[in-house]
Amino acid sequence: MDKELERILPGADEHPATIHRAMRHSVFAGGKRLRPILCLEAGRLFGGNEEALLRLGAALELIHTYSLIHDDLPALDNDDLRRGRPTCHKVFGEAAAILAGDALLTLAFETISAPGPASESQRLRVIHELAHAIGTKGGMVGGQMVDLETSRATARPETLQYIHSAKTGAFIRMAVRAGGIFAGAPEEDLDRISTYGEKVGLAFQIADDLLDVLGSSESLGKTAGKDGQQQKATYPAMYGVEESQRIAAQLIGEACKLLEPYGDRGLRLREIALFLITRKS
């Protein structure tokens, strides 16, 4: 995936160099590459074209990185550390960081829409559904807005679930679904793996909430305890650590059960699901 990202991104010295260095600073800062890996494995489940899936996965990682750059800005989470490195705005300034995020989002859609092994109808469907998943109506930006407007004191269970399902879950669900679409998966299978993605996405965010409480800044590569300091609505704050762990484990169990019809072919997706609630960063 890193090789594909290297192929897609402009070089550090390519004019205008500052914006390209800022983009590359955040894309190549490390990270799990979770969304592209989910996309790849979902596509492989149905015999998808590897070149098409790699390109699509790289585009998803560009979108994820854009969201992280903007999340870290002073007007939002105001974080100085991401993946163990200074955040984009700390290195290049706020203006360049905002533009780097904008540029990564734009490059992602340019990458998906370019002619390639996937059919035109597959590309158009993914673009349409992806734009919705990262948009305002039940998507990432909508979830981020409600997150900003909600404090621990005002949060209700349904609001908390909306924030997590929209801010994080919708994009992870789409990463899985996009791989299936590019592989030509039947609608019944798309529905099944999309539900897998929903459950994994929500469990992933609950695990993130738990790591903010239980982890360290060194292990996380970002500032630990930030949710508590900012009085954010989180699962541990609402339900406690043990109940949050139980909910996440239940979601992962349900997600893995959905993969049973695929037998050994679904092994990687099961392993990824289990990794998400045992990870330390």
N, C-alpha and C positions, 0 to 999 in steps of 0.2 A: 504494500500500500504506500509506503514511503517513496518507493521508486516511481509509482504512478503520480503521486503528489509532486515530486520533483519534476516530472515530465510536464505537468500542467502549469505549475506556477512560473511566473517570470523570474529570471535570474536576479540575484541581489544587486548586480551592477547595471541592470537594464533600466534605461531612462523611463520615467522619473524614479531614480534609485531609492529615495527615502520611503516611498509608499511600498515598494517591492520588498525592501528590507523589513519593514514593519509587518507585512503580511507573513513573510517567511519566519520571522522571529516567533510568532505565535503558532503557526502551523507545525513547525519543526521543534517545538519546545518539549515534545514527548507526548504522553497521553496513551490511553488504552486502545484507541482506534475502534471503540466498541461499535459505533454505528456502521462504519464500513464493513466490519467483520460480520455483523449480523446480516447486512445486505448480501455479502458474499455467500455466507452459509445458507441463507434462505434461497438464493438463486441456485446454488449447487444442489440443493435438495430436489430441484426439478430439472436438473441438467442444463442450466443456463450457460451462456457463452461467457467464458472467463474474462475476455477483454472488455466486453460490455459491462460486466459486473464490477470490474476493477475501476473503470472510469466512473460509473455511477457511485460506487463507494467513496471514491476520492472526492467527488462533488459533495456528498453528504458530510464528509469531514471538514470541507471548507465552510459549509454552513454552520456546523457545530462550532468551529473556531471563531467565526464571526460573532456568534452569540456569546462566547466566552469573553472576547475582547470588549464587547459592549457591556456585558454584565459587570466587568471589573471597573468600569469607569466611575469616577467620583460621584456622578449623579445617580448611580445605581448602587452597586454593592461596595464601591470604593475600596477595592482590594489592591494591595501592592505586590502580591505573590500569586503566581499561577504555575502549576506543574514544577514547582521548585525554582522558578526563575522570576525576575521582575516582570510585572505585567506590561502589556504593550504601551500603555499610556505613560508608565513610569520611565520607559526607555526613549520613546519617540515623541511624547507629548500627547495631550488629549485630542488635538485636531487630527494629527496623523493616525491615531488609534481609531477614531471614528471613521475616517476614510478607509483605513485598512479593513475594518469590518464590512463597510459598504462594498469594497472591492471584492472581498472574498465571497460575499453573497451573490454579487453579479457574476463573478467568474464561475460559480457553481452552476448557475442556470445556463451560462454559455457552454459549459462542459457537457451538461446533460443533453442539450438541444442539438449539439453538433452531430452530423451524420456519422453513423458507425454501425456495428453489428445489430444493435437493437432496431426494431422497426420504427417507422415514424409514429404509428399509433401507440406503441409502447412508450416512446419518449414523451409524447404529448400527454398521455394519461399520467405518467409519473410526475411530470411538471405540474399538472393541474392538482393532483392530490397532495404533492409535496408543498406547494404554495399554501394550500389550505392548512396543512399540518403545522406549518411554522407561522401561520397568520394569527388573526385576532379572534376568530370564532371557534373557540375550543382548541386553539393551537398555541404554539410556543409564546408568541408575543402577547396574546391575551392572558395566558397564565402568568407571564412576567408582570403584566400590569396589575392583575389582581393580587399577586404576591406583594407588590409595592404598597398597595392600598390596605393590606390586611396585617394586623398586628396579632401577637399571641393572645392579647386580651380580647380582641373582637372576633377571632376565628371560630367558626362552627365546623363540625365534621364534614359537611357537604362542601364548604368552601375550601377546606384543606385538600380534600380529594380532588376538587376541580383544579386547584393550583398545581398539584403534582401531576395529574393526568394530562393537563394542557401544557404546562411549562416544560416537562421532561418526557412524559409518556407518549404524547402524540407524535413526536419526532422519532422516538425509538420504534414505535409501532410502524411508522412509515418507512423506516430503514428496512425492517423485515419485509413489509409489504412490497416495497419498491423492487427488492431482489426477486420476489416471486413474480411480479408483473413483467420484469425484463426476461424472466425465464419462461414466460408463457404458462404459468401455473393455472389450472382450472379455478373457477370462481369459488367452488367449495373449499379448495385448498387455500386459496387466498384468505377466505374468511377465517379459517382455522389458524393459520400462522399470524394473521393480524391480531386475533385474540391473544395468542401467545405473546406477541409484541406488546400489547396493552398491559398484560399482567407483569411481564418482565420490566417494562418501563416504569410502572408504579413501584415495583419492588426495588428497582435501582435507586429511585429517588428517596425512598424510605431508608435504604442502606446509606445513602449520602447523609441524610439527617442524622443517622446513628453515628456515622464516622465523625461528624462535626462535634458530637458530644464525647465520643469514646477515643477518637484518634488524636494524633499530635500534628503540629504544623510540619514537622520534619517528614513524617510518614505520608501525609496527605499532599505535600507540595503546595499547599495553600494555607491560609490562616485558619486554624482550628478555633472552635468556640465562637465563630462570627455570628451564627444564627442566634445564639443566646444574647450576645451583646446588642444585636439589633432588634431583639424581641420579635423574631420572625415566627410565623406559624409553622410548626413542624410536627411530625408524628411523635417523636419523643416528648415534646412539650405538651401535646394533647393527651397521649395515651401512656406515656412512660416508656422506658427502654425495653423492658421484657415483652410488653404487649406489642410494641412496634416490631420487635424481632419475630414474634409469632405471626403477625400479619404478613410480613415480608416472606417468611418461610412458607406460609400457606399459599401466597400468590405464586411463588416459584414452583411449588408442588403442582398447582393447577396448570401452570404453563407447561411443565414437563409432561403432564398427562395428555395434553393436546397433541403431543408429538408421537404418541404411541402408534398410530396408524403407519408411521414411516419406518418403524423398526430401527435398525442400525444406521440408516441414512440420517436419522435425526440426532445422532449421538453428539455431534459438535454443538448443536443448538441447546441440547440438554446440559452439556458441560458449561456452556457460557452462562446459562441461567443459574446454575449452582455456584459458579464463580462470583456472580454479582452480589450474593449475600454473604460470601466468606472473604471477600477482598479486604485489604487493609488500607487501600488508597483509592 
